[in-house]
Amino acid sequence: MCQDCGCSANTSTKVLEVQKKVLERNEKEAGHNRETLNRYKILGLNLMSSPGSGKTSLLEKTIELLNGKLSIGVIEGDLETDRDAERIRNRGIPVHQITTGQTCHLDAKMIHNAMHHLPLKEIDMLFVENVGNLVCPAAYEIGTHTNVVLLSVNEGDDKPAKYPLVFRTAELMVITKTDQMPYTDFNVQGAINDARRINPELKVLMLSAKTGEGMGEWIDFLKKRLQECRS
């Protein structure tokens, strides 16, 4: 894994000092990113989750439901390939792929560079699909206005207890793939209770991008946050 996010086993004083400096530089760059989003009146959202939780499917359904009413831009982060970016591009949405190689998260500098490749004057909301990982992305501010963590019913209800930081830094937890609930033993209330013990202010939505269930609440959340951002 990467050497600067704290996931390395090396915890020497020198390494910790390097990590501190990296995070301080990142915070400064994140501030610049947020200033840019504010200048263009764009709502920025950082989507974080395990691989396969449905981030790209949620974006595809969001694009379908907004249907030109609000314009979207997307930054895709993956270790390899641009397959998710291609899915978004096929929907006619401006998207920029960041291929990180061995780095397990996106950082503010990557987002800064990616934003130069998007038509910011034409975008209402910028979604950042972070690298699939419940650990490292939570430690890195990227300059968006809100963090959203996705938790699919397939991956188990114990994730908030096991990976608290990503839920602590999120404004909203979206429980995804609810159409598969009958085939799992996912404890909805247990997951919500664990998450809110970590973050009492955490909002929760449940939805299925496949069936459309709960998508109206998701769209309402986006519109409300956009209005708040612009006010």
N, C-alpha and C positions, 0 to 999 in steps of 0.2 A: 504494500500500500504506500501512499505518499508519505513523505518525511516531514511535512510542515503542518499537519493538522492535528497532531497529537496521537495518531494511531500507530506510530512507530513504537517499538519496545524500548528504544533508547530514551532514557529520561535523565541524562546528565544535565548538569547546570548549564553548560554551554548550549546544548540542544534546546532546553527550555527557554533560554534567553532568545535564541533565534526564532522559536515559535512565537514568543511574545512580540517581537519586532514585526514578524510577518503579519500577525493579527492586527497590530496597530496600523500598519500600512494599508491593510485591507479595509479597516474601518474608515480610513480617510477616503479611499477610493469609492467605497459604498456611499459615502455622503455626497460625493460628486455625482454618482449615478442617480441618486434620489433627487438632487437639484435639477438634473436634466429632465427626469420624468415630470417633475413639478412644472418646469418651464413649458413643457409641451402639453401639460394637463392630461398626462397618461397615468392610469392606475397600473402599478406594477405588482404582480403576484408571483411568489416563489412556491412552486409545487414540489413537495418532498415526499418520498415514500420508498418502500422496498421495490425491487424490480417486479413487474407484473401486477402492480396494484390497480392499474387502469388509468394512469395519467394521460396517456395519449388518446385513449378511447373517450375520456371525459372531455378533452379538448375538442375532439371531432364532433361530439354531440353538442358541445357548447357553440361551436361554429354553426352547426345546422340550425339550432334554435334561435340564435341571434339573427341569422339570415340577412346580413347587411344592415341591421338596425344599429349595431355598434361594430366598429372595426377592431380587429385583433392582429397583434404581431406575436410571434413565438420565437423563443430561443431554446433550442434543444441541447441537452447535455448528455453524452454517452461516452463510455470508455472507447468503443469502436462502432463503426458503421453510421450511416445517416438514414436508417430505415424509418425511424419515427419522424424525422424531419420530412422525409418524402411523403409520408402519409398526410402530414399537414399541408405540404406544398400542393398535393393533389386536390386539396379543398380550395385552392386559390388564395391561400393565406401567406403573407410574407413571413419567412422563417429563416433563421440562421442556425447552422449546426456548429456546436463546439465538441470536438472529439478530444477527450482529455488524456487518452493513453492509459497510464497507470494512476492518474490522479483521481481520487474517489469523491470529488466534489467540484462544484463551480465556485469561483471566487469573484470578487468585485471587478478585478482587472479584466478577467475574461468577459464579464458582462459589458463592461465599458467598451471593449473592442467590438463585441458583437452588435452593440447598439448602433455603431457606425454603418452597419450593413442593412439597417432597417429604415423604412420611410416613416420616421417618427412623426412628421407633420400629419400623417394620414391615419394614425393609430389612436384608439381610445383606451385599449387595455393591452398590456404587454405581459404575457405569460412566460415564465422561465420554468421549463421542465428540468429539474435538477437531476443529477446522476442518481440512479436507483440505489439507495443506501439510507439506512435510518440513523447513521452515526455521524459521519463527517460533515455532510451538508448543513447540519444544524449548528455547527460551530462557526460557520462563515456567513457573515452579513454580506449581502450582495447589492443592497440599495433599493430593493423593492419596498412597497408600502406594507405588505402583509405576507405572512407565511401561512401556507395551507398544507396540512399533512393528510395524506390519504392512507386509509387502512382497509384493505379488502377482507371480506369475511373468510376468504380461503386461507389467509396467513395466520389466523388465530387471534383471540381476544387478549392475549397476554403481552402484546407488543408495547402498549404504553408503560407497563410496569418494567419491562426489560430494557426499553430504550427511551428513558424519560426526557432527555434533552430536547429531542425533536418535537415532542408534545408540549414541552414547557415554552418553546420559542414560537409556537403556532398560535394564530388567532382562531383558526377553524380546523376541526377534524372532520374529514369526510369519510364516512364508512361506505365503501364501494362494493359493487357486485352483489347487491342485496337480492337479486333474482336467484342467486345460488344459495341463499340462506337455508332453504329446506334440506340441502345436502351437506350441511356442516353443523357442528355443535357450537358455533360462534355465540358467545354470551354478550349480547349487545349492552345490557346494563352494566355488566362487569367491566367491559372495556371503557365505557363512559365514566364509571366511578373511578377506575384507576387513572384515567387521563385527567379527570378533574381534581383528584387528590394532588396531582403534580401541578396543574394549572386550573385553578377554580374559575377563571374567566373564559375558559375555552368554549367556543361555540361548536355545536355538533350538527351535522346534516347526514342523512342516509339517502343513498340513491343508487340507481342502476343506469348506467349509460346505455345498456342494451335495450331495456324496456322503456326507459324514460321516466320511471318512477323517481320522484324526488328532484328531478331536474329543474322544475319550476322554482323551488326554494333556492337552488344553486344560482339560477339566473337572477333572482331577486337579490340575493346576497351581493352578486357582482355589481348590479345596478346601484344598490345602496352605497357600496364602498366607492364606486366611481363618483357618485354625487358628493360624498364626504370628502374625497380627495380633491375635487374641483372647488369645493367651498372653502 
